[in-house]
Amino acid sequence: VKVREATSNDPWGPSSTLMSEIADLTYNVVAFTEIMQMIWKRLNDHGRNWRHVYKALVLLEYLIKTGSEKVNF
């Protein structure tokens, strides 16, 4: 749910607080799987959902830098 909020179609970017919460969740095995599945889904959106892709990339970069070392692509 937090990933959906962070990668919404709203015209503003994800908040640093929200991205930090998601980064902390990457250390939980179950949450990690759900987070990465949703990011992958968002990366595969297209058309008028281009913000999903852009925000998923922003979030992914943040998670690579600050989340679990399991976050990689």
PQR file with spaces between the fields and no chain letter, atoms N, CA, C, O and H, PARSE charges and radii, in Angstrom:
ATOM       1  N    VAL     1       0.830   -1.189    0.000 -0.4000 1.5000
ATOM       2  CA   VAL     1       0.000    0.000    0.000 -0.0000 2.0000
ATOM       3  C    VAL     1       0.877    1.255    0.000  0.5500 1.7000
ATOM       4  O    VAL     1       0.561    2.222   -0.693 -0.5500 1.4000
ATOM       5  N    LYS     2       1.954    1.255    0.752 -0.4000 1.5000
ATOM       6  CA   LYS     2       2.838    2.420    0.798 -0.0000 2.0000
ATOM       7  C    LYS     2       3.513    2.648   -0.555  0.5500 1.7000
ATOM       8  O    LYS     2       3.727    3.791   -0.959 -0.5500 1.4000
ATOM       9  H    LYS     2       2.211    0.469    1.315  0.4000 1.0000
ATOM      10  N    VAL     3       3.843    1.572   -1.247 -0.4000 1.5000
ATOM      11  CA   VAL     3       4.480    1.713   -2.563 -0.0000 2.0000
ATOM      12  C    VAL     3       3.488    2.320   -3.545  0.5500 1.7000
ATOM      13  O    VAL     3       3.855    3.164   -4.362 -0.5500 1.4000
ATOM      14  H    VAL     3       3.669    0.644   -0.919  0.4000 1.0000
ATOM      15  N    ARG     4       2.250    1.896   -3.466 -0.4000 1.5000
ATOM      16  CA   ARG     4       1.204    2.470   -4.324 -0.0000 2.0000
ATOM      17  C    ARG     4       1.081    3.970   -4.084  0.5500 1.7000
ATOM      18  O    ARG     4       0.968    4.754   -5.027 -0.5500 1.4000
ATOM      19  H    ARG     4       1.953    1.210   -2.802  0.4000 1.0000
ATOM      20  N    GLU     5       1.104    4.357   -2.815 -0.4000 1.5000
ATOM      21  CA   GLU     5       1.006    5.776   -2.463 -0.0000 2.0000
ATOM      22  C    GLU     5       2.225    6.546   -2.978  0.5500 1.7000
ATOM      23  O    GLU     5       2.089    7.647   -3.511 -0.5500 1.4000
ATOM      24  H    GLU     5       1.195    3.720   -2.050  0.4000 1.0000
ATOM      25  N    ALA     6       3.407    5.964   -2.817 -0.4000 1.5000
ATOM      26  CA   ALA     6       4.646    6.634   -3.239 -0.0000 2.0000
ATOM      27  C    ALA     6       4.739    6.763   -4.753  0.5500 1.7000
ATOM      28  O    ALA     6       5.385    7.682   -5.258 -0.5500 1.4000
ATOM      29  H    ALA     6       3.517    5.070   -2.384  0.4000 1.0000
ATOM      30  N    THR     7       4.101    5.852   -5.480 -0.4000 1.5000
ATOM      31  CA   THR     7       4.198    5.856   -6.941 -0.0000 2.0000
ATOM      32  C    THR     7       2.864    6.223   -7.594  0.5500 1.7000
ATOM      33  O    THR     7       2.573    5.795   -8.711 -0.5500 1.4000
ATOM      34  H    THR     7       3.577    5.106   -5.070  0.4000 1.0000
ATOM      35  N    SER     8       2.072    7.007   -6.899 -0.4000 1.5000
ATOM      36  CA   SER     8       0.752    7.392   -7.413 -0.0000 2.0000
ATOM      37  C    SER     8       0.880    8.317   -8.625  0.5500 1.7000
ATOM      38  O    SER     8       1.977    8.747   -8.984 -0.5500 1.4000
ATOM      39  H    SER     8       2.308    7.355   -5.992  0.4000 1.0000
ATOM      40  N    ASN     9      -0.241    8.608   -9.233 -0.4000 1.5000
ATOM      41  CA   ASN     9      -0.272    9.489  -10.403 -0.0000 2.0000
ATOM      42  C    ASN     9      -0.358   10.965  -10.020  0.5500 1.7000
ATOM      43  O    ASN     9      -0.506   11.823  -10.890 -0.5500 1.4000
ATOM      44  H    ASN     9      -1.132    8.259   -8.941  0.4000 1.0000
ATOM      45  N    ASP    10      -0.267   11.262   -8.732 -0.4000 1.5000
ATOM      46  CA   ASP    10      -0.309   12.654   -8.278 -0.0000 2.0000
ATOM      47  C    ASP    10       0.868   13.422   -8.868  0.5500 1.7000
ATOM      48  O    ASP    10       1.928   12.842   -9.107 -0.5500 1.4000
ATOM      49  H    ASP    10      -0.147   10.565   -8.025  0.4000 1.0000
ATOM      50  N    PRO    11       0.693   14.726   -9.107 -0.5600 1.5000
ATOM      51  CA   PRO    11       1.743   15.502   -9.779  0.2800 2.0000
ATOM      52  C    PRO    11       2.950   15.856   -8.906  0.5500 1.7000
ATOM      53  O    PRO    11       3.836   16.578   -9.364 -0.5500 1.4000
ATOM      54  N    TRP    12       3.010   15.377   -7.677 -0.4000 1.5000
ATOM      55  CA   TRP    12       4.180   15.629   -6.832 -0.0000 2.0000
ATOM      56  C    TRP    12       4.874   14.312   -6.526  0.5500 1.7000
ATOM      57  O    TRP    12       4.271   13.243   -6.623 -0.5500 1.4000
ATOM      58  H    TRP    12       2.291   14.791   -7.304  0.4000 1.0000
ATOM      59  N    GLY    13       6.141   14.397   -6.157 -0.4000 1.5000
ATOM      60  CA   GLY    13       6.934   13.204   -5.902 -0.0000 2.0000
ATOM      61  C    GLY    13       6.638   12.580   -4.554  0.5500 1.7000
ATOM      62  O    GLY    13       5.950   13.177   -3.726 -0.5500 1.4000
ATOM      63  H    GLY    13       6.631   15.265   -6.078  0.4000 1.0000
ATOM      64  N    PRO    14       7.153   11.384   -4.329 -0.5600 1.5000
ATOM      65  CA   PRO    14       6.957   10.712   -3.044  0.2800 2.0000
ATOM      66  C    PRO    14       7.708   11.455   -1.940  0.5500 1.7000
ATOM      67  O    PRO    14       8.802   11.972   -2.171 -0.5500 1.4000
ATOM      68  N    SER    15       7.130   11.509   -0.754 -0.4000 1.5000
ATOM      69  CA   SER    15       7.780   12.212    0.352 -0.0000 2.0000
ATOM      70  C    SER    15       8.969   11.404    0.863  0.5500 1.7000
ATOM      71  O    SER    15       8.988   10.177    0.765 -0.5500 1.4000
ATOM      72  H    SER    15       6.242   11.089   -0.566  0.4000 1.0000
ATOM      73  N    SER    16       9.939   12.093    1.400 -0.4000 1.5000
ATOM      74  CA   SER    16      11.118   11.408    1.941 -0.0000 2.0000
ATOM      75  C    SER    16      10.725   10.548    3.135  0.5500 1.7000
ATOM      76  O    SER    16      11.326    9.498    3.365 -0.5500 1.4000
ATOM      77  H    SER    16       9.924   13.090    1.480  0.4000 1.0000
ATOM      78  N    THR    17       9.728   10.980    3.893 -0.4000 1.5000
ATOM      79  CA   THR    17       9.253   10.189    5.034 -0.0000 2.0000
ATOM      80  C    THR    17       8.683    8.859    4.559  0.5500 1.7000
ATOM      81  O    THR    17       8.990    7.810    5.125 -0.5500 1.4000
ATOM      82  H    THR    17       9.240   11.833    3.705  0.4000 1.0000
ATOM      83  N    LEU    18       7.860    8.902    3.528 -0.4000 1.5000
ATOM      84  CA   LEU    18       7.249    7.688    2.990 -0.0000 2.0000
ATOM      85  C    LEU    18       8.315    6.765    2.409  0.5500 1.7000
ATOM      86  O    LEU    18       8.277    5.555    2.635 -0.5500 1.4000
ATOM      87  H    LEU    18       7.610    9.754    3.068  0.4000 1.0000
ATOM      88  N    MET    19       9.263    7.322    1.664 -0.4000 1.5000
ATOM      89  CA   MET    19      10.327    6.486    1.090 -0.0000 2.0000
ATOM      90  C    MET    19      11.175    5.869    2.199  0.5500 1.7000
ATOM      91  O    MET    19      11.619    4.729    2.068 -0.5500 1.4000
ATOM      92  H    MET    19       9.294    8.305    1.479  0.4000 1.0000
ATOM      93  N    SER    20      11.404    6.595    3.278 -0.4000 1.5000
ATOM      94  CA   SER    20      12.168    6.070    4.407 -0.0000 2.0000
ATOM      95  C    SER    20      11.433    4.902    5.064  0.5500 1.7000
ATOM      96  O    SER    20      12.051    3.902    5.427 -0.5500 1.4000
ATOM      97  H    SER    20      11.043    7.522    3.384  0.4000 1.0000
ATOM      98  N    GLU    21      10.121    5.029    5.217 -0.4000 1.5000
ATOM      99  CA   GLU    21       9.314    3.942    5.782 -0.0000 2.0000
ATOM     100  C    GLU    21       9.402    2.700    4.900  0.5500 1.7000
ATOM     101  O    GLU    21       9.542    1.586    5.405 -0.5500 1.4000
ATOM     102  H    GLU    21       9.618    5.842    4.922  0.4000 1.0000
ATOM     103  N    ILE    22       9.321    2.889    3.597 -0.4000 1.5000
ATOM     104  CA   ILE    22       9.402    1.761    2.662 -0.0000 2.0000
ATOM     105  C    ILE    22      10.789    1.135    2.731  0.5500 1.7000
ATOM     106  O    ILE    22      10.916   -0.089    2.705 -0.5500 1.4000
ATOM     107  H    ILE    22       9.208    3.794    3.187  0.4000 1.0000
ATOM     108  N    ALA    23      11.834    1.963    2.818 -0.4000 1.5000
ATOM     109  CA   ALA    23      13.204    1.447    2.923 -0.0000 2.0000
ATOM     110  C    ALA    23      13.347    0.576    4.166  0.5500 1.7000
ATOM     111  O    ALA    23      13.978   -0.480    4.107 -0.5500 1.4000
ATOM     112  H    ALA    23      11.731    2.957    2.839  0.4000 1.0000
ATOM     113  N    ASP    24      12.776    0.999    5.281 -0.4000 1.5000
ATOM     114  CA   ASP    24      12.827    0.196    6.510 -0.0000 2.0000
ATOM     115  C    ASP    24      12.114   -1.137    6.324  0.5500 1.7000
ATOM     116  O    ASP    24      12.553   -2.159    6.853 -0.5500 1.4000
ATOM     117  H    ASP    24      12.264    1.856    5.329  0.4000 1.0000
ATOM     118  N    LEU    25      11.016   -1.128    5.574 -0.4000 1.5000
ATOM     119  CA   LEU    25      10.249   -2.356    5.344 -0.0000 2.0000
ATOM     120  C    LEU    25      10.996   -3.364    4.471  0.5500 1.7000
ATOM     121  O    LEU    25      10.657   -4.547    4.481 -0.5500 1.4000
ATOM     122  H    LEU    25      10.660   -0.298    5.144  0.4000 1.0000
ATOM     123  N    THR    26      12.002   -2.923    3.719 -0.4000 1.5000
ATOM     124  CA   THR    26      12.738   -3.859    2.857 -0.0000 2.0000
ATOM     125  C    THR    26      13.542   -4.871    3.667  0.5500 1.7000
ATOM     126  O    THR    26      14.014   -5.862    3.111 -0.5500 1.4000
ATOM     127  H    THR    26      12.278   -1.962    3.712  0.4000 1.0000
ATOM     128  N    TYR    27      13.706   -4.644    4.958 -0.4000 1.5000
ATOM     129  CA   TYR    27      14.421   -5.596    5.813 -0.0000 2.0000
ATOM     130  C    TYR    27      13.515   -6.726    6.289  0.5500 1.7000
ATOM     131  O    TYR    27      13.994   -7.698    6.871 -0.5500 1.4000
ATOM     132  H    TYR    27      13.322   -3.839    5.410  0.4000 1.0000
ATOM     133  N    ASN    28      12.208   -6.607    6.046 -0.4000 1.5000
ATOM     134  CA   ASN    28      11.248   -7.653    6.365 -0.0000 2.0000
ATOM     135  C    ASN    28      11.043   -8.487    5.103  0.5500 1.7000
ATOM     136  O    ASN    28      10.687   -7.948    4.055 -0.5500 1.4000
ATOM     137  H    ASN    28      11.819   -5.817    5.573  0.4000 1.0000
ATOM     138  N    VAL    29      11.266   -9.795    5.198 -0.4000 1.5000
ATOM     139  CA   VAL    29      11.240  -10.671    4.018 -0.0000 2.0000
ATOM     140  C    VAL    29       9.902  -10.609    3.280  0.5500 1.7000
ATOM     141  O    VAL    29       9.877  -10.492    2.055 -0.5500 1.4000
ATOM     142  H    VAL    29      11.555  -10.232    6.050  0.4000 1.0000
ATOM     143  N    VAL    30       8.810  -10.685    4.004 -0.4000 1.5000
ATOM     144  CA   VAL    30       7.489  -10.675    3.369 -0.0000 2.0000
ATOM     145  C    VAL    30       7.223   -9.315    2.725  0.5500 1.7000
ATOM     146  O    VAL    30       6.792   -9.240    1.575 -0.5500 1.4000
ATOM     147  H    VAL    30       8.830  -10.780    4.999  0.4000 1.0000
ATOM     148  N    ALA    31       7.480   -8.251    3.468 -0.4000 1.5000
ATOM     149  CA   ALA    31       7.256   -6.902    2.938 -0.0000 2.0000
ATOM     150  C    ALA    31       8.168   -6.634    1.744  0.5500 1.7000
ATOM     151  O    ALA    31       7.750   -6.005    0.772 -0.5500 1.4000
ATOM     152  H    ALA    31       7.831   -8.312    4.402  0.4000 1.0000
ATOM     153  N    PHE    32       9.410   -7.110    1.814 -0.4000 1.5000
ATOM     154  CA   PHE    32      10.360   -6.913    0.718 -0.0000 2.0000
ATOM     155  C    PHE    32       9.797   -7.466   -0.589  0.5500 1.7000
ATOM     156  O    PHE    32       9.843   -6.799   -1.623 -0.5500 1.4000
ATOM     157  H    PHE    32       9.749   -7.621    2.603  0.4000 1.0000
ATOM     158  N    THR    33       9.272   -8.672   -0.539 -0.4000 1.5000
ATOM     159  CA   THR    33       8.715   -9.306   -1.735 -0.0000 2.0000
ATOM     160  C    THR    33       7.562   -8.478   -2.295  0.5500 1.7000
ATOM     161  O    THR    33       7.486   -8.252   -3.503 -0.5500 1.4000
ATOM     162  H    THR    33       9.234   -9.213    0.301  0.4000 1.0000
ATOM     163  N    GLU    34       6.671   -8.029   -1.426 -0.4000 1.5000
ATOM     164  CA   GLU    34       5.528   -7.230   -1.871 -0.0000 2.0000
ATOM     165  C    GLU    34       5.982   -5.895   -2.461  0.5500 1.7000
ATOM     166  O    GLU    34       5.444   -5.441   -3.471 -0.5500 1.4000
ATOM     167  H    GLU    34       6.733   -8.212   -0.445  0.4000 1.0000
ATOM     168  N    ILE    35       6.964   -5.277   -1.832 -0.4000 1.5000
ATOM     169  CA   ILE    35       7.485   -3.991   -2.310 -0.0000 2.0000
ATOM     170  C    ILE    35       8.070   -4.142   -3.705  0.5500 1.7000
ATOM     171  O    ILE    35       7.761   -3.358   -4.602 -0.5500 1.4000
ATOM     172  H    ILE    35       7.401   -5.646   -1.011  0.4000 1.0000
ATOM     173  N    MET    36       8.911   -5.145   -3.886 -0.4000 1.5000
ATOM     174  CA   MET    36       9.577   -5.321   -5.173 -0.0000 2.0000
ATOM     175  C    MET    36       8.583   -5.710   -6.267  0.5500 1.7000
ATOM     176  O    MET    36       8.730   -5.286   -7.414 -0.5500 1.4000
ATOM     177  H    MET    36       9.162   -5.782   -3.158  0.4000 1.0000
ATOM     178  N    GLN    37       7.575   -6.511   -5.926 -0.4000 1.5000
ATOM     179  CA   GLN    37       6.551   -6.867   -6.911 -0.0000 2.0000
ATOM     180  C    GLN    37       5.786   -5.629   -7.377  0.5500 1.7000
ATOM     181  O    GLN    37       5.508   -5.474   -8.566 -0.5500 1.4000
ATOM     182  H    GLN    37       7.455   -6.855   -4.995  0.4000 1.0000
ATOM     183  N    MET    38       5.448   -4.752   -6.435 -0.4000 1.5000
ATOM     184  CA   MET    38       4.704   -3.543   -6.802 -0.0000 2.0000
ATOM     185  C    MET    38       5.580   -2.590   -7.617  0.5500 1.7000
ATOM     186  O    MET    38       5.101   -1.972   -8.567 -0.5500 1.4000
ATOM     187  H    MET    38       5.674   -4.878   -5.469  0.4000 1.0000
ATOM     188  N    ILE    39       6.852   -2.469   -7.256 -0.4000 1.5000
ATOM     189  CA   ILE    39       7.758   -1.617   -8.041 -0.0000 2.0000
ATOM     190  C    ILE    39       7.854   -2.154   -9.462  0.5500 1.7000
ATOM     191  O    ILE    39       7.792   -1.384  -10.420 -0.5500 1.4000
ATOM     192  H    ILE    39       7.241   -2.972   -6.484  0.4000 1.0000
ATOM     193  N    TRP    40       8.004   -3.461   -9.607 -0.4000 1.5000
ATOM     194  CA   TRP    40       8.095   -4.069  -10.939 -0.0000 2.0000
ATOM     195  C    TRP    40       6.822   -3.798  -11.741  0.5500 1.7000
ATOM     196  O    TRP    40       6.880   -3.480  -12.929 -0.5500 1.4000
ATOM     197  H    TRP    40       8.054   -4.086   -8.828  0.4000 1.0000
ATOM     198  N    LYS    41       5.671   -3.926  -11.077 -0.4000 1.5000
ATOM     199  CA   LYS    41       4.398   -3.655  -11.752 -0.0000 2.0000
ATOM     200  C    LYS    41       4.346   -2.199  -12.217  0.5500 1.7000
ATOM     201  O    LYS    41       3.946   -1.919  -13.347 -0.5500 1.4000
ATOM     202  H    LYS    41       5.623   -4.184  -10.112  0.4000 1.0000
ATOM     203  N    ARG    42       4.749   -1.283  -11.348 -0.4000 1.5000
ATOM     204  CA   ARG    42       4.733    0.139  -11.695 -0.0000 2.0000
ATOM     205  C    ARG    42       5.710    0.450  -12.825  0.5500 1.7000
ATOM     206  O    ARG    42       5.419    1.290  -13.676 -0.5500 1.4000
ATOM     207  H    ARG    42       5.074   -1.511  -10.431  0.4000 1.0000
ATOM     208  N    LEU    43       6.852   -0.210  -12.845 -0.4000 1.5000
ATOM     209  CA   LEU    43       7.834    0.021  -13.909 -0.0000 2.0000
ATOM     210  C    LEU    43       7.308   -0.423  -15.269  0.5500 1.7000
ATOM     211  O    LEU    43       7.780    0.052  -16.302 -0.5500 1.4000
ATOM     212  H    LEU    43       7.088   -0.893  -12.153  0.4000 1.0000
ATOM     213  N    ASN    44       6.347   -1.320  -15.274 -0.4000 1.5000
ATOM     214  CA   ASN    44       5.791   -1.823  -16.524 -0.0000 2.0000
ATOM     215  C    ASN    44       4.532   -1.084  -16.964  0.5500 1.7000
ATOM     216  O    ASN    44       3.927   -1.454  -17.971 -0.5500 1.4000
ATOM     217  H    ASN    44       5.964   -1.705  -14.435  0.4000 1.0000
ATOM     218  N    ASP    45       4.126   -0.052  -16.234 -0.4000 1.5000
ATOM     219  CA   ASP    45       3.004    0.784  -16.667 -0.0000 2.0000
ATOM     220  C    ASP    45       3.434    1.613  -17.872  0.5500 1.7000
ATOM     221  O    ASP    45       4.628    1.781  -18.120 -0.5500 1.4000
ATOM     222  H    ASP    45       4.617    0.248  -15.416  0.4000 1.0000
ATOM     223  N    HIS    46       2.473    2.124  -18.612 -0.4000 1.5000
ATOM     224  CA   HIS    46       2.800    2.942  -19.780 -0.0000 2.0000
ATOM     225  C    HIS    46       1.660    3.913  -20.076  0.5500 1.7000
ATOM     226  O    HIS    46       0.648    3.939  -19.374 -0.5500 1.4000
ATOM     227  H    HIS    46       1.503    1.987  -18.411  0.4000 1.0000
ATOM     228  N    GLY    47       1.839    4.690  -21.102 -0.4000 1.5000
ATOM     229  CA   GLY    47       0.805    5.638  -21.505 -0.0000 2.0000
ATOM     230  C    GLY    47       0.644    6.760  -20.500  0.5500 1.7000
ATOM     231  O    GLY    47       1.628    7.355  -20.061 -0.5500 1.4000
ATOM     232  H    GLY    47       2.661    4.669  -21.672  0.4000 1.0000
ATOM     233  N    ARG    48      -0.590    7.046  -20.138 -0.4000 1.5000
ATOM     234  CA   ARG    48      -0.836    8.173  -19.238 -0.0000 2.0000
ATOM     235  C    ARG    48      -0.403    7.887  -17.807  0.5500 1.7000
ATOM     236  O    ARG    48      -0.466    8.776  -16.958 -0.5500 1.4000
ATOM     237  H    ARG    48      -1.389    6.563  -20.495  0.4000 1.0000
ATOM     238  N    ASN    49       0.027    6.681  -17.527 -0.4000 1.5000
ATOM     239  CA   ASN    49       0.538    6.334  -16.196 -0.0000 2.0000
ATOM     240  C    ASN    49       2.053    6.492  -16.112  0.5500 1.7000
ATOM     241  O    ASN    49       2.705    5.798  -15.333 -0.5500 1.4000
ATOM     242  H    ASN    49       0.078    5.959  -18.217  0.4000 1.0000
ATOM     243  N    TRP    50       2.611    7.389  -16.901 -0.4000 1.5000
ATOM     244  CA   TRP    50       4.064    7.563  -16.928 -0.0000 2.0000
ATOM     245  C    TRP    50       4.610    7.977  -15.560  0.5500 1.7000
ATOM     246  O    TRP    50       5.767    7.700  -15.244 -0.5500 1.4000
ATOM     247  H    TRP    50       2.081    7.953  -17.534  0.4000 1.0000
ATOM     248  N    ARG    51       3.782    8.636  -14.752 -0.4000 1.5000
ATOM     249  CA   ARG    51       4.255    9.028  -13.415 -0.0000 2.0000
ATOM     250  C    ARG    51       4.531    7.802  -12.548  0.5500 1.7000
ATOM     251  O    ARG    51       5.419    7.835  -11.697 -0.5500 1.4000
ATOM     252  H    ARG    51       2.842    8.861  -15.009  0.4000 1.0000
ATOM     253  N    HIS    52       3.778    6.723  -12.757 -0.4000 1.5000
ATOM     254  CA   HIS    52       4.041    5.488  -12.016 -0.0000 2.0000
ATOM     255  C    HIS    52       5.473    5.029  -12.277  0.5500 1.7000
ATOM     256  O    HIS    52       6.198    4.668  -11.350 -0.5500 1.4000
ATOM     257  H    HIS    52       3.056    6.696  -13.449  0.4000 1.0000
ATOM     258  N    VAL    53       5.869    5.045  -13.535 -0.4000 1.5000
ATOM     259  CA   VAL    53       7.211    4.597  -13.924 -0.0000 2.0000
ATOM     260  C    VAL    53       8.265    5.522  -13.332  0.5500 1.7000
ATOM     261  O    VAL    53       9.231    5.060  -12.724 -0.5500 1.4000
ATOM     262  H    VAL    53       5.280    5.338  -14.289  0.4000 1.0000
ATOM     263  N    TYR    54       8.085    6.815  -13.508 -0.4000 1.5000
ATOM     264  CA   TYR    54       9.054    7.794  -13.005 -0.0000 2.0000
ATOM     265  C    TYR    54       9.220    7.670  -11.489  0.5500 1.7000
ATOM     266  O    TYR    54      10.342    7.613  -10.987 -0.5500 1.4000
ATOM     267  H    TYR    54       7.301    7.190  -14.002  0.4000 1.0000
ATOM     268  N    LYS    55       8.115    7.631  -10.774 -0.4000 1.5000
ATOM     269  CA   LYS    55       8.183    7.565   -9.312 -0.0000 2.0000
ATOM     270  C    LYS    55       8.727    6.221   -8.835  0.5500 1.7000
ATOM     271  O    LYS    55       9.396    6.156   -7.804 -0.5500 1.4000
ATOM     272  H    LYS    55       7.203    7.677  -11.182  0.4000 1.0000
ATOM     273  N    ALA    56       8.446    5.148   -9.575 -0.4000 1.5000
ATOM     274  CA   ALA    56       9.018    3.843   -9.221 -0.0000 2.0000
ATOM     275  C    ALA    56      10.532    3.885   -9.353  0.5500 1.7000
ATOM     276  O    ALA    56      11.241    3.296   -8.537 -0.5500 1.4000
ATOM     277  H    ALA    56       7.902    5.200  -10.413  0.4000 1.0000
ATOM     278  N    LEU    57      11.038    4.578  -10.375 -0.4000 1.5000
ATOM     279  CA   LEU    57      12.491    4.724  -10.540 -0.0000 2.0000
ATOM     280  C    LEU    57      13.095    5.563   -9.419  0.5500 1.7000
ATOM     281  O    LEU    57      14.167    5.239   -8.908 -0.5500 1.4000
ATOM     282  H    LEU    57      10.462    5.057  -11.038  0.4000 1.0000
ATOM     283  N    VAL    58      12.414    6.636   -9.038 -0.4000 1.5000
ATOM     284  CA   VAL    58      12.879    7.477   -7.927 -0.0000 2.0000
ATOM     285  C    VAL    58      12.929    6.646   -6.645  0.5500 1.7000
ATOM     286  O    VAL    58      13.916    6.685   -5.910 -0.5500 1.4000
ATOM     287  H    VAL    58      11.543    6.899   -9.454  0.4000 1.0000
ATOM     288  N    LEU    59      11.865    5.900   -6.385 -0.4000 1.5000
ATOM     289  CA   LEU    59      11.799    5.060   -5.187 -0.0000 2.0000
ATOM     290  C    LEU    59      12.857    3.971   -5.225  0.5500 1.7000
ATOM     291  O    LEU    59      13.518    3.714   -4.218 -0.5500 1.4000
ATOM     292  H    LEU    59      11.064    5.868   -6.982  0.4000 1.0000
ATOM     293  N    LEU    60      13.026    3.331   -6.370 -0.4000 1.5000
ATOM     294  CA   LEU    60      14.016    2.267   -6.494 -0.0000 2.0000
ATOM     295  C    LEU    60      15.424    2.790   -6.222  0.5500 1.7000
ATOM     296  O    LEU    60      16.203    2.139   -5.527 -0.5500 1.4000
ATOM     297  H    LEU    60      12.490    3.540   -7.187  0.4000 1.0000
ATOM     298  N    GLU    61      15.750    3.951   -6.760 -0.4000 1.5000
ATOM     299  CA   GLU    61      17.063    4.544   -6.495 -0.0000 2.0000
ATOM     300  C    GLU    61      17.255    4.769   -4.995  0.5500 1.7000
ATOM     301  O    GLU    61      18.321    4.479   -4.451 -0.5500 1.4000
ATOM     302  H    GLU    61      15.117    4.480   -7.325  0.4000 1.0000
ATOM     303  N    TYR    62      16.236    5.280   -4.340 -0.4000 1.5000
ATOM     304  CA   TYR    62      16.300    5.531   -2.899 -0.0000 2.0000
ATOM     305  C    TYR    62      16.501    4.216   -2.137  0.5500 1.7000
ATOM     306  O    TYR    62      17.313    4.146   -1.214 -0.5500 1.4000
ATOM     307  H    TYR    62      15.371    5.516   -4.781  0.4000 1.0000
ATOM     308  N    LEU    63      15.760    3.181   -2.529 -0.4000 1.5000
ATOM     309  CA   LEU    63      15.859    1.891   -1.841 -0.0000 2.0000
ATOM     310  C    LEU    63      17.223    1.245   -2.047  0.5500 1.7000
ATOM     311  O    LEU    63      17.752    0.611   -1.134 -0.5500 1.4000
ATOM     312  H    LEU    63      15.100    3.238   -3.278  0.4000 1.0000
ATOM     313  N    ILE    64      17.793    1.397   -3.230 -0.4000 1.5000
ATOM     314  CA   ILE    64      19.130    0.850   -3.490 -0.0000 2.0000
ATOM     315  C    ILE    64      20.147    1.520   -2.577  0.5500 1.7000
ATOM     316  O    ILE    64      21.067    0.873   -2.076 -0.5500 1.4000
ATOM     317  H    ILE    64      17.364    1.912   -3.972  0.4000 1.0000
ATOM     318  N    LYS    65      19.977    2.815   -2.364 -0.4000 1.5000
ATOM     319  CA   LYS    65      20.928    3.568   -1.539 -0.0000 2.0000
ATOM     320  C    LYS    65      20.718    3.366   -0.044  0.5500 1.7000
ATOM     321  O    LYS    65      21.689    3.338    0.712 -0.5500 1.4000
ATOM     322  H    LYS    65      19.230    3.342   -2.770  0.4000 1.0000
ATOM     323  N    THR    66      19.456    3.223    0.402 -0.4000 1.5000
ATOM     324  CA   THR    66      19.196    3.231    1.844 -0.0000 2.0000
ATOM     325  C    THR    66      18.478    1.999    2.379  0.5500 1.7000
ATOM     326  O    THR    66      18.398    1.820    3.594 -0.5500 1.4000
ATOM     327  H    THR    66      18.667    3.245   -0.213  0.4000 1.0000
ATOM     328  N    GLY    67      17.956    1.149    1.507 -0.4000 1.5000
ATOM     329  CA   GLY    67      17.209   -0.021    1.958 -0.0000 2.0000
ATOM     330  C    GLY    67      18.107   -1.230    2.149  0.5500 1.7000
ATOM     331  O    GLY    67      19.332   -1.113    2.199 -0.5500 1.4000
ATOM     332  H    GLY    67      18.021    1.294    0.520  0.4000 1.0000
ATOM     333  N    SER    68      17.486   -2.378    2.253 -0.4000 1.5000
ATOM     334  CA   SER    68      18.199   -3.642    2.401 -0.0000 2.0000
ATOM     335  C    SER    68      19.130   -3.870    1.214  0.5500 1.7000
ATOM     336  O    SER    68      18.849   -3.440    0.096 -0.5500 1.4000
ATOM     337  H    SER    68      16.491   -2.473    2.212  0.4000 1.0000
ATOM     338  N    GLU    69      20.233   -4.548    1.477 -0.4000 1.5000
ATOM     339  CA   GLU    69      21.171   -4.829    0.378 -0.0000 2.0000
ATOM     340  C    GLU    69      20.593   -5.824   -0.626  0.5500 1.7000
ATOM     341  O    GLU    69      21.184   -6.050   -1.682 -0.5500 1.4000
ATOM     342  H    GLU    69      20.461   -4.897    2.386  0.4000 1.0000
ATOM     343  N    LYS    70      19.442   -6.420   -0.306 -0.4000 1.5000
ATOM     344  CA   LYS    70      18.773   -7.315   -1.255 -0.0000 2.0000
ATOM     345  C    LYS    70      18.106   -6.544   -2.391  0.5500 1.7000
ATOM     346  O    LYS    70      17.756   -7.127   -3.416 -0.5500 1.4000
ATOM     347  H    LYS    70      18.962   -6.236    0.551  0.4000 1.0000
ATOM     348  N    VAL    71      17.931   -5.237   -2.212 -0.4000 1.5000
ATOM     349  CA   VAL    71      17.312   -4.413   -3.259 -0.0000 2.0000
ATOM     350  C    VAL    71      18.333   -4.218   -4.367  0.5500 1.7000
ATOM     351  O    VAL    71      19.346   -3.543   -4.182 -0.5500 1.4000
ATOM     352  H    VAL    71      18.216   -4.763   -1.379  0.4000 1.0000
ATOM     353  N    ASN    72      18.058   -4.814   -5.516 -0.4000 1.5000
ATOM     354  CA   ASN    72      18.922   -4.639   -6.690 -0.0000 2.0000
ATOM     355  C    ASN    72      18.140   -5.003   -7.935  0.5500 1.7000
ATOM     356  O    ASN    72      17.127   -5.698   -7.864 -0.5500 1.4000
ATOM     357  H    ASN    72      17.236   -5.362   -5.667  0.4000 1.0000
ATOM     358  N    PHE    73      18.604   -4.543   -9.043 -0.4000 1.5000
ATOM     359  CA   PHE    73      17.958   -4.870  -10.322 -0.0000 2.0000
ATOM     360  C    PHE    73      19.013   -5.183  -11.328  0.5500 1.7000
ATOM     361  O    PHE    73      18.698   -5.487  -12.479 -0.5500 1.4000
ATOM     362  H    PHE    73      19.427   -3.978   -9.101  0.4000 1.0000
